[in-house]
Amino acid sequence: MIYLNQEHLEQLGLAWNEIFDALKDGVHALKEEDFSQPVKPYLRYRNPLNRIIAMPAFLGGETNMAGLKWIASFPENIGNGIPRAHSVTILNEAETGKPLSIINTAYASVIRTTGVTGLFIDEYIRKKNLSAEGKLKVGMTGFGPIGRMHAQMIHEVFGDYIESIKVYDLKFDQGEKPDAAYSEYLTACNSWEEVFDGADIFVTCTVSKAPYIDRKPKKGSLHLNVSLRDYKPSFREHVDLMIVDDWEEICRENTDVENMHKEGLLNEDDTHNIAAYITSNNLNTIPADQTVMFNPMGMAIFDIATGGYLYRKARENKVGVELT
């Protein structure tokens, strides 16, 4: 069994197209129903803002592994100089249940979250028939670990399509700005409205306690609701194509999707899931004027897909600590 931490994963590097391929294989296994994924329970105690989530799953296809991600999210950690999220992923051999790896870092979860977004953008560019002319404007709220990874991934993978990346974070109000390493391709802004207005692709990467987005978006824009609690229910009227990873998972826990549903603005039949989006012939093209919104609650099968990919790459490169 291999033990991997963040240092090991950083040693392996980020080959985003390989990560996209692993996740896309997971999508096809989802379509073929070659998976098992119970609805994840949330453990809460004392402070209701905090939660620890158990995410078990089996994923067939090329991954062919079972496992569990155990991830803690404590938002107030940030004010105390402690990371918000802590995560451990355990991978098991599908046929025997034999433990294969322990991945002890939230970095793996950040890779998974960003990878799913990247896979979606990649498919979106194909379905919109966009050419690499550098005309897309990206806006983003939230510049913690997930926001930084998203900015890095978008720049590295889709840079030929991007004109600008604008970011707003509440910390910017107190004078904290992004590291100089980001300055060559990213602009720090003074409000979320500044990054939202005119954005062709808008990404939420916040830990917002309440929705705040109540503006009309650019027609034909893509909204990647990664943090899930940023859009007011009224935003539904602006969305032509609503996509979720899994309706049963996302229509709960005070997400924007659940709030839209509670107000009678959104039902399951009004949505497509990610498997339909990526594999269905019915969604091979997206008209230029259609506004698209993707709401990923976070599927455990994608953690297994990502973990399986990292495990195999670590084996190939002899990275990690062998446990007996």
Summary of the structure (lengths in Angstrom):
residues: 324
radius of gyration: 19.0
end to end distance: 6.6
largest distance: 56.5
contacts: 1060
relative contact order: 0.18
helix: 39%
strand: 24%
